[in-house]
Amino acid sequence: MPAGKLVHAIGDNYATHKHPKVREWLVRHPRWTFHFTPTSASWLNAVEGYFAKLTKRRLKRGVFRSIVELQAAIKPFLAETNADPAPSAGPRIPTRSSLPSKEGTKC
């Protein structure tokens, strides 16, 4: 990180940031700001979402008798999901023309 730039780190809501040694470190490193996801909000954690997707699509109800079999199930999933790393466009945002017009009003 270039000197003088602010650093924002996002982490799981874990008690580590409350430990005295961590608080001391943060005082000595004021350009660092930590943001924590709310408790019971795993849907905000991209890593948890990725592992949930992996579990649902490749691992659930699977029988893996070795690490090699488990890896053989995981590797194609990684290849497929990493082939197009662009994030989804998300939900469609309505435009004025796509909204129903109210009678008697002009759009």
Backbone as CSV, one residue per row, in Angstrom:
resi,resn,N_x,N_y,N_z,CA_x,CA_y,CA_z,C_x,C_y,C_z
1,MET,0.835,-1.182,0.000,0.000,0.000,0.000,0.877,1.241,0.000
2,PRO,0.576,2.189,-0.858,1.352,3.431,-0.844,1.196,4.160,0.492
3,ALA,2.270,4.750,0.939,2.231,5.492,2.199,1.218,6.620,2.104
4,GLY,0.514,6.856,3.190,-0.446,7.940,3.244,-1.848,7.577,2.785
5,LYS,-2.007,6.433,2.136,-3.331,6.005,1.693,-4.078,5.367,2.859
6,LEU,-5.375,5.635,2.946,-6.188,4.992,3.969,-6.473,3.558,3.554
7,VAL,-6.513,2.671,4.523,-6.775,1.261,4.260,-8.033,0.875,5.015
8,HIS,-9.015,0.364,4.278,-10.257,-0.110,4.890,-10.292,-1.621,4.737
9,ALA,-10.390,-2.316,5.847,-10.442,-3.774,5.840,-11.812,-4.217,6.329
10,ILE,-12.405,-5.167,5.616,-13.711,-5.686,5.996,-13.497,-7.088,6.534
11,GLY,-14.041,-7.348,7.715,-13.856,-8.655,8.332,-15.136,-9.189,8.931
12,ASP,-15.101,-10.466,9.213,-16.216,-11.116,9.873,-16.333,-10.545,11.282
13,ASN,-17.515,-10.521,11.818,-17.723,-9.965,13.147,-17.200,-10.955,14.189
14,TYR,-15.945,-10.843,14.466,-15.281,-11.736,15.412,-14.638,-10.868,16.482
15,ALA,-14.461,-11.385,17.650,-14.003,-10.596,18.801,-12.525,-10.221,18.748
16,THR,-11.796,-10.652,17.747,-10.370,-10.368,17.673,-10.069,-8.881,17.782
17,HIS,-10.879,-8.065,17.134,-10.613,-6.624,17.115,-10.806,-5.971,18.489
18,LYS,-11.321,-6.726,19.446,-11.514,-6.195,20.800,-10.352,-6.550,21.727
19,HIS,-9.438,-7.374,21.273,-8.303,-7.795,22.096,-7.380,-6.597,22.328
20,PRO,-6.843,-6.445,23.545,-5.972,-5.300,23.848,-4.791,-5.139,22.884
21,LYS,-4.159,-6.239,22.473,-3.016,-6.127,21.562,-3.449,-5.608,20.190
22,VAL,-4.616,-6.023,19.744,-5.117,-5.550,18.455,-5.472,-4.068,18.557
23,ARG,-6.105,-3.679,19.644,-6.438,-2.255,19.845,-5.166,-1.396,19.873
24,GLU,-4.113,-1.893,20.523,-2.838,-1.166,20.562,-2.267,-1.019,19.150
25,TRP,-2.341,-2.095,18.369,-1.839,-2.055,16.998,-2.607,-1.013,16.193
26,LEU,-3.919,-0.987,16.348,-4.742,-0.030,15.605,-4.416,1.412,15.986
27,VAL,-4.082,1.646,17.248,-3.688,2.997,17.676,-2.384,3.399,16.989
28,ARG,-1.454,2.443,16.848,-0.168,2.723,16.204,-0.275,2.826,14.687
29,HIS,-1.372,2.366,14.110,-1.571,2.358,12.651,-2.895,3.049,12.318
30,PRO,-2.947,4.363,12.448,-4.220,5.073,12.304,-4.810,5.081,10.893
31,ARG,-4.025,4.750,9.879,-4.600,4.759,8.534,-5.464,3.526,8.270
32,TRP,-5.387,2.546,9.158,-6.196,1.339,9.028,-7.535,1.529,9.725
33,THR,-8.615,1.214,9.006,-9.956,1.229,9.576,-10.587,-0.125,9.297
34,PHE,-11.092,-0.747,10.333,-11.734,-2.044,10.181,-13.247,-1.885,10.214
35,HIS,-13.906,-2.599,9.326,-15.370,-2.643,9.265,-15.750,-4.107,9.422
36,PHE,-16.750,-4.370,10.234,-17.133,-5.753,10.504,-18.573,-6.002,10.081
37,THR,-18.797,-7.182,9.505,-20.152,-7.541,9.113,-20.979,-7.777,10.370
38,PRO,-22.270,-7.497,10.307,-23.120,-7.724,11.486,-23.212,-9.203,11.832
39,THR,-23.466,-9.478,13.094,-23.676,-10.845,13.543,-24.878,-11.426,12.796
40,SER,-24.799,-12.690,12.443,-25.866,-13.402,11.716,-26.138,-12.805,10.340
41,ALA,-25.114,-12.268,9.701,-25.273,-11.724,8.357,-24.261,-12.366,7.416
42,SER,-24.213,-13.693,7.422,-23.227,-14.392,6.599,-23.422,-14.101,5.118
43,TRP,-24.626,-13.693,4.716,-24.882,-13.384,3.315,-24.056,-12.190,2.844
44,LEU,-23.528,-11.394,3.784,-22.678,-10.264,3.410,-21.239,-10.696,3.150
45,ASN,-20.893,-11.881,3.601,-19.534,-12.371,3.473,-19.417,-13.150,2.163
46,ALA,-18.698,-12.593,1.208,-18.584,-13.217,-0.117,-17.970,-14.610,-0.052
47,VAL,-17.040,-14.820,0.857,-16.403,-16.136,0.975,-17.422,-17.170,1.431
48,GLU,-18.247,-16.808,2.412,-19.263,-17.753,2.878,-20.267,-18.054,1.768
49,GLY,-20.607,-17.042,0.987,-21.516,-17.259,-0.136,-20.919,-18.190,-1.176
50,TYR,-19.623,-18.030,-1.431,-18.940,-18.876,-2.413,-18.922,-20.336,-1.948
51,PHE,-18.605,-20.530,-0.664,-18.574,-21.903,-0.138,-19.970,-22.515,-0.080
52,ALA,-20.984,-21.691,0.165,-22.359,-22.202,0.159,-22.727,-22.680,-1.243
53,LYS,-22.318,-21.905,-2.253,-22.578,-22.267,-3.646,-21.835,-23.565,-4.007
54,LEU,-20.574,-23.661,-3.605,-19.790,-24.879,-3.852,-20.464,-26.086,-3.201
55,THR,-20.883,-25.930,-1.966,-21.518,-27.030,-1.239,-22.800,-27.467,-1.927
56,LYS,-23.636,-26.489,-2.287,-24.927,-26.804,-2.893,-24.769,-27.468,-4.254
57,ARG,-23.828,-26.970,-5.058,-23.714,-27.457,-6.431,-22.828,-28.688,-6.608
58,ARG,-21.840,-28.888,-5.726,-20.897,-29.982,-5.957,-20.743,-30.968,-4.802
59,LEU,-20.933,-30.528,-3.583,-20.560,-31.382,-2.464,-21.740,-32.012,-1.727
60,LYS,-22.886,-31.352,-1.738,-24.038,-31.865,-0.998,-24.430,-33.233,-1.534
61,ARG,-24.675,-34.141,-0.638,-25.037,-35.529,-0.930,-23.941,-36.307,-1.646
62,GLY,-22.745,-35.750,-1.716,-21.635,-36.450,-2.356,-20.968,-37.419,-1.385
63,VAL,-20.374,-38.423,-1.938,-19.607,-39.380,-1.148,-18.182,-39.330,-1.677
64,PHE,-17.264,-38.934,-0.808,-15.868,-38.789,-1.200,-15.037,-39.688,-0.304
65,ARG,-14.441,-40.700,-0.895,-13.692,-41.688,-0.116,-12.233,-41.313,0.076
66,SER,-11.823,-40.198,-0.545,-10.442,-39.756,-0.401,-10.355,-38.262,-0.696
67,ILE,-9.239,-37.701,-0.344,-8.985,-36.295,-0.655,-8.962,-36.102,-2.170
68,VAL,-8.428,-37.058,-2.884,-8.348,-36.977,-4.346,-9.759,-36.906,-4.944
69,GLU,-10.701,-37.710,-4.439,-12.081,-37.661,-4.929,-12.726,-36.314,-4.604
70,LEU,-12.467,-35.792,-3.427,-12.999,-34.494,-3.037,-12.437,-33.402,-3.946
71,GLN,-11.148,-33.443,-4.196,-10.522,-32.468,-5.093,-11.086,-32.579,-6.507
72,ALA,-11.359,-33.809,-6.940,-11.920,-34.021,-8.277,-13.315,-33.401,-8.401
73,ALA,-14.044,-33.281,-7.305,-15.357,-32.635,-7.327,-15.220,-31.119,-7.277
74,ILE,-14.217,-30.626,-6.564,-14.056,-29.190,-6.362,-13.403,-28.499,-7.559
75,LYS,-12.395,-29.121,-8.154,-11.627,-28.466,-9.228,-12.474,-28.030,-10.414
76,PRO,-13.412,-28.835,-10.924,-14.242,-28.348,-12.042,-15.100,-27.137,-11.634
77,PHE,-15.576,-27.129,-10.401,-16.359,-25.990,-9.920,-15.512,-24.722,-9.926
78,LEU,-14.277,-24.827,-9.459,-13.374,-23.676,-9.457,-13.113,-23.186,-10.874
79,ALA,-12.890,-24.127,-11.786,-12.623,-23.756,-13.181,-13.831,-23.051,-13.795
80,GLU,-15.022,-23.556,-13.516,-16.239,-22.956,-14.073,-16.482,-21.564,-13.498
81,THR,-16.358,-21.421,-12.189,-16.671,-20.131,-11.571,-15.577,-19.100,-11.836
82,ASN,-14.351,-19.538,-12.048,-13.267,-18.598,-12.324,-13.139,-18.275,-13.808
83,ALA,-13.849,-19.005,-14.663,-13.779,-18.746,-16.099,-14.354,-17.378,-16.432
84,ASP,-15.386,-16.958,-15.710,-16.000,-15.647,-15.935,-16.023,-14.913,-14.600
85,PRO,-14.927,-14.225,-14.264,-14.846,-13.600,-12.950,-15.667,-12.332,-12.799
86,ALA,-16.307,-11.859,-13.881,-17.091,-10.629,-13.790,-18.296,-10.852,-12.887
87,PRO,-18.522,-9.939,-11.955,-19.685,-10.102,-11.079,-20.982,-9.938,-11.867
88,SER,-22.029,-10.488,-11.346,-23.334,-10.377,-11.975,-23.759,-8.916,-11.991
89,ALA,-24.546,-8.572,-12.948,-25.041,-7.194,-13.036,-26.035,-6.898,-11.929
90,GLY,-26.531,-7.927,-11.265,-27.488,-7.726,-10.187,-28.888,-7.530,-10.724
91,PRO,-29.788,-7.152,-9.831,-31.177,-6.992,-10.263,-31.336,-5.809,-11.214
92,ARG,-32.303,-5.923,-12.090,-32.563,-4.858,-13.050,-33.191,-3.673,-12.337
93,ILE,-32.661,-2.498,-12.585,-33.203,-1.284,-11.993,-34.270,-0.745,-12.928
94,PRO,-35.498,-0.542,-12.435,-36.559,-0.073,-13.332,-36.292,1.334,-13.842
95,THR,-36.691,1.564,-15.075,-36.594,2.901,-15.659,-37.992,3.497,-15.691
96,ARG,-38.069,4.774,-15.976,-39.397,5.408,-16.036,-40.300,4.706,-17.033
97,SER,-39.740,4.303,-18.167,-40.560,3.689,-19.209,-41.030,2.286,-18.822
98,SER,-40.349,1.643,-17.874,-40.760,0.293,-17.491,-41.737,0.287,-16.325
99,LEU,-41.941,1.440,-15.704,-42.876,1.535,-14.591,-44.284,1.756,-15.115
100,PRO,-45.278,1.155,-14.459,-46.650,1.402,-14.917,-47.018,2.866,-14.685
101,SER,-47.665,3.461,-15.665,-48.046,4.866,-15.516,-49.403,4.962,-14.831
102,LYS,-49.558,6.000,-14.056,-50.841,6.230,-13.397,-51.718,7.015,-14.367
103,GLU,-52.968,6.669,-14.417,-53.886,7.368,-15.329,-53.994,8.827,-14.933
104,GLY,-53.973,9.682,-15.898,-54.137,11.101,-15.656,-52.835,11.819,-15.345
105,THR,-51.723,11.100,-15.308,-50.437,11.763,-15.059,-49.570,11.629,-16.289
106,LYS,-48.705,12.583,-16.470,-47.792,12.552,-17.599,-46.437,12.031,-17.136
107,CYS,-45.825,11.204,-17.946,-44.490,10.703,-17.615,-43.455,11.494,-18.328
